[in-house]
Amino acid sequence: MPLQDSAPRSLIHLRGIDMQVFRRDDGYYDVEGHIRDEKPFESAVPFGATTPAHHAIHEMWIRLTIDKEFVVHDVAASTDAAPYRDCFGASSTLSVLVGSRIGGGWNREVRDKLGGSKSCTHLMEMLAPLATAAYQAMWNERQGQADTLDRDGRPFLLNSCWAMASDKELTFSRWPEYYTGKK
């Protein structure tokens, strides 16, 4: 169901984020993300150049190569459009993620390794939805296998969303030992 109509308005910014996941012939998986920011009018960024209407202010790509256990084996990143020349060097900073595991603590690890001036905010922002895309894609790939566990040995998906909260019916049926709701 779409949102209800809003008050009269005009578009001032467009951000698109796309995620795709591919199964590779060598047994690995490529999780790819693309982000693009543009405005429907000519705009200037602070201390930067003017960007024509409908041209990319930011356009960036990331590929994480992972295995079935969500361990990152390779990272590739590219910046096609950015407001400042120095932005283009940030793509190389993502290599610190090689060896990391997508799972509980992923977003914290990303912030620790890439936060602030260590990398590009926009590249970093893509890493959380890339992790989600990886889990969504791997759901069918991992059917019949044991649940992925977090660092404490609990199912990774436990308390990861409303439906999988420890007091919900789904948890009671899937992981009764972790159920905390009314019995």
C-alpha positions in Angstrom: 0.0 0.0 0.0 1.6 3.3 -1.0 1.8 6.3 1.4 -1.2 8.6 1.7 -1.1 11.8 -0.4 1.0 14.5 1.1 0.6 18.3 1.1 1.6 20.0 -2.3 5.3 19.7 -2.8 8.2 19.8 -5.2 11.1 17.3 -5.5 14.5 18.8 -4.3 16.7 15.7 -4.0 16.8 12.1 -5.4 18.9 9.3 -3.9 18.8 5.8 -5.3 20.4 2.8 -3.7 20.4 -0.5 -5.5 21.6 -3.9 -4.3 22.2 -7.1 -6.2 23.7 -10.4 -5.2 25.2 -13.0 -7.5 26.2 -16.6 -7.0 29.6 -17.1 -8.6 30.8 -20.3 -10.3 33.7 -20.6 -7.9 31.4 -20.9 -4.9 31.7 -17.3 -3.7 29.0 -14.6 -3.8 29.2 -11.0 -5.0 27.1 -8.5 -3.1 27.0 -5.3 -5.1 25.7 -1.9 -4.2 25.2 1.4 -6.2 24.3 4.8 -4.8 23.4 7.9 -6.8 22.4 11.3 -5.6 21.1 14.0 -7.9 19.0 17.1 -7.8 16.3 18.3 -10.3 18.0 21.7 -10.6 21.6 23.0 -10.9 23.2 23.0 -7.5 26.5 23.8 -5.7 28.0 22.0 -2.8 30.0 23.8 -0.2 33.5 24.5 -1.4 32.8 22.5 -4.5 31.7 22.9 -8.1 28.3 23.4 -9.5 26.5 20.3 -10.7 23.9 20.6 -13.6 20.3 19.4 -13.0 19.9 15.6 -13.1 23.6 14.9 -13.1 25.1 12.8 -10.4 26.5 14.5 -7.3 27.5 11.1 -5.9 27.7 7.9 -7.9 29.5 5.1 -6.2 29.7 1.3 -6.4 30.8 -1.4 -4.0 31.3 -5.2 -4.4 31.8 -7.5 -1.4 32.9 -11.0 -2.3 31.7 -13.3 0.5 31.5 -17.0 1.3 28.6 -19.0 2.7 29.7 -18.1 6.2 29.5 -14.3 5.3 33.2 -13.8 5.5 34.5 -11.0 3.2 37.2 -12.3 0.8 37.5 -9.3 -1.4 36.2 -5.7 -1.7 36.0 -3.5 -4.8 34.8 0.0 -4.8 34.5 2.7 -7.5 33.5 6.4 -7.4 32.2 7.7 -10.7 30.9 11.1 -9.4 31.8 13.1 -6.3 31.7 16.7 -5.4 35.4 17.0 -4.4 38.6 15.6 -6.1 39.8 14.0 -2.8 36.6 11.9 -2.6 37.8 9.6 -5.4 40.6 8.2 -3.2 38.2 6.9 -0.6 37.4 3.8 -2.6 40.6 2.1 -1.6 39.8 2.4 2.1 37.3 -0.4 2.0 40.0 -3.1 1.8 40.2 -3.1 5.6 37.0 -5.2 5.5 38.7 -8.2 4.0 38.5 -11.0 6.6 35.5 -9.4 8.4 32.3 -11.3 8.8 28.9 -9.9 8.0 26.8 -10.7 11.1 26.2 -9.4 14.6 28.5 -6.4 15.1 29.0 -5.7 11.4 27.8 -2.1 11.5 29.9 -1.4 14.6 33.0 -2.9 12.9 32.3 -0.8 9.8 32.1 2.4 11.9 35.2 1.5 13.8 37.2 0.8 10.6 35.8 3.4 8.3 34.0 6.0 10.3 34.7 9.7 10.3 37.7 10.8 8.1 38.9 7.2 7.6 36.6 6.8 4.5 33.7 8.2 2.6 30.4 8.5 4.4 28.4 7.5 1.3 30.4 4.4 0.7 30.1 3.5 4.4 26.3 4.1 4.3 26.0 1.3 1.7 27.6 -1.3 3.8 24.6 -1.9 6.1 22.1 -2.5 3.3 24.7 -4.6 1.5 24.8 -6.8 4.6 21.0 -7.1 4.6 21.0 -7.9 0.9 23.6 -10.7 1.6 21.3 -12.2 4.2 18.2 -12.0 2.1 20.1 -13.6 -0.8 21.6 -16.4 1.2 18.4 -17.4 2.8 17.6 -19.9 0.1 21.2 -20.9 -0.4 21.4 -21.9 3.3 18.1 -23.8 3.6 18.6 -27.0 5.6 21.8 -25.7 7.2 22.2 -24.7 10.8 21.3 -21.1 11.7 24.1 -18.5 11.5 25.1 -17.7 15.1 26.2 -14.3 16.5 29.4 -13.8 18.5 27.5 -15.0 21.7 26.4 -18.3 20.0 22.7 -17.2 19.6 20.9 -17.2 16.3 21.9 -14.1 14.4 18.3 -13.3 13.4 17.0 -13.4 17.0 16.0 -9.9 18.0 17.0 -8.6 14.6 13.5 -7.2 13.8 10.0 -6.9 15.2 8.9 -10.4 14.0 12.0 -12.2 15.3 11.9 -10.5 18.8 12.5 -12.9 21.6 8.8 -12.5 22.8 7.2 -13.2 19.4 5.5 -16.3 18.1 8.1 -16.9 15.4 10.9 -17.1 18.1 8.7 -19.5 20.1 8.3 -21.9 17.1 11.9 -21.5 15.7 14.0 -21.1 18.8 11.9 -22.0 21.9 14.9 -22.0 24.2 15.3 -18.2 23.5 11.6 -17.4 23.8 10.9 -14.8 26.6 7.2 -14.1 26.0 4.1 -15.3 27.8 3.9 -19.1 28.0 
